[in-house]
Amino acid sequence: MVDDSPLLALSNVRVMADEACILDLPALTIPAGESAAILGANGSGKSTLVKLIARQLYPAWGADVRIFGQDSWNVFDLRKLLGIVSSTMQLDFDAEPPLEVLDCVVSGFFASRGLWAHQSYTQDMVDVSVAALGDVGAQHLIGRSMASLSTGEARRVLIARALAHRPRALLLDEPCAGLDPAARHHFLDMLRGVARSGVALLLITHHIEEILPEIDRIVMLRGGRLDRDGAKADLLTGDSLTRLFGLPMMVTERHGWYQADIHP
Ligand SMILES: Nc1ncnc2c1ncn2[C@@H]1O[C@H](COP(=O)(O)OP(=O)(O)OP(=O)(O)O)[C@@H](O)[C@H]1O
């Protein structure tokens, strides 16, 4: 039976830091199978929301945080349903000791950084990992060390590491950070393939240019609160982005892609 519990269901969420409330979300639900972009300016609470979903921080008492219907998770259970990739994660994989690309993906099955003598991996894990690298256009990188890869290449490998578990959804935190325009174009194209394969995407960004045509729902955060939540065509407008970023903005749309410019 397919579980149709929402990908994400938050209620009464308040996250406190230094006695201030940095995230205040009375209610937010993203249905299973729906892709959404969470958009906000610097300091609007996006990373705090990512940490909340990844169980790296906990909300104040009284909150309910459910991912695919469950409110208590260990890391093994969570990543089978929701893969999480952020640019900061990448730093761990670039560091010493060197880590080979395929080992990086296979070790995802053990939630470890690299393979250790006591971990007995199977041929199936290797095959699935090679296929996942193929899906993101990174199979040719097998044999290289993570530290030798470009930012875009390393990010593809981490997406393969997440996809190897065949998750129902991927949470991508600023996935295009550090990519040049060409690398970003190819990377977004690859992500479109992931979305079309049936994996829901939760894209956290402050760039509307990165919102894939496959994403219809926009959740806007401002000052740690939900500012607006709705359909892309209704929300990606000059008025709502002017309010979100605090600067006059104008928006253009072409073939399902949006672009924002500061109003002259
Ligand atoms: N540990 C903390 N102590 C105090 N304030 C914090 C702490 N963590 C976050 N904040 C504050 O909470 C607010 C939201 O931070 P958060 O990192 O979630 O924003 P963001 O939307 O991810 O920003 P950016 O786009 O710059 O990464 C910011 O004003 C930040 O200074």
The ligand as a MOL file (V3000), in Angstrom:
LIG
                    3D

  0  0  0     0  0            999 V3000
M  V30 BEGIN CTAB
M  V30 COUNTS 31 33 0 0 0
M  V30 BEGIN ATOM
M  V30 1 N 22.3820 29.8330 16.7370 0
M  V30 2 C 21.8310 31.0120 16.4620 0
M  V30 3 N 21.8350 32.0150 17.3740 0
M  V30 4 C 21.2690 33.1970 17.1040 0
M  V30 5 N 20.6550 33.4950 15.9380 0
M  V30 6 C 20.6380 32.5510 15.0040 0
M  V30 7 C 21.2230 31.2620 15.2030 0
M  V30 8 N 21.0350 30.5380 14.0820 0
M  V30 9 C 20.3710 31.3450 13.2140 0
M  V30 10 N 20.1430 32.5450 13.7710 0
M  V30 11 C 19.4470 33.6680 13.1300 0
M  V30 12 O 18.2370 33.1970 12.6020 0
M  V30 13 C 17.9280 33.8620 11.3770 0
M  V30 14 C 17.6690 32.8250 10.2780 0
M  V30 15 O 18.8860 32.1790 9.9870 0
M  V30 16 P 19.0070 31.1110 8.8040 0
M  V30 17 O 20.4330 30.6780 8.7810 0
M  V30 18 O 17.9680 30.0750 8.9940 0
M  V30 19 O 18.6600 32.0040 7.5330 0
M  V30 20 P 18.7600 31.6370 5.9800 0
M  V30 21 O 17.4540 32.0050 5.3670 0
M  V30 22 O 19.2280 30.2470 5.8030 0
M  V30 23 O 19.8850 32.6410 5.4860 0
M  V30 24 P 20.9680 32.4760 4.2910 0
M  V30 25 O 20.2200 32.5850 3.0070 0
M  V30 26 O 21.8730 33.6540 4.5120 0
M  V30 27 O 21.6940 31.1870 4.4820 0
M  V30 28 C 19.1110 34.7720 11.0840 0
M  V30 29 O 18.7670 36.0700 11.4830 0
M  V30 30 C 20.2200 34.2240 11.9440 0
M  V30 31 O 21.1100 35.2450 12.3660 0
M  V30 END ATOM
M  V30 BEGIN BOND
M  V30 1 1 1 2
M  V30 2 1 2 3
M  V30 3 2 2 7
M  V30 4 2 3 4
M  V30 5 1 4 5
M  V30 6 2 5 6
M  V30 7 1 6 7
M  V30 8 1 6 10
M  V30 9 1 7 8
M  V30 10 2 8 9
M  V30 11 1 9 10
M  V30 12 1 10 11
M  V30 13 1 11 12
M  V30 14 1 11 30
M  V30 15 1 12 13
M  V30 16 1 13 14
M  V30 17 1 13 28
M  V30 18 1 14 15
M  V30 19 1 15 16
M  V30 20 2 16 17
M  V30 21 1 16 18
M  V30 22 1 16 19
M  V30 23 1 19 20
M  V30 24 2 20 21
M  V30 25 1 20 22
M  V30 26 1 20 23
M  V30 27 1 23 24
M  V30 28 2 24 25
M  V30 29 1 24 26
M  V30 30 1 24 27
M  V30 31 1 28 29
M  V30 32 1 28 30
M  V30 33 1 30 31
M  V30 END BOND
M  V30 END CTAB
M  END
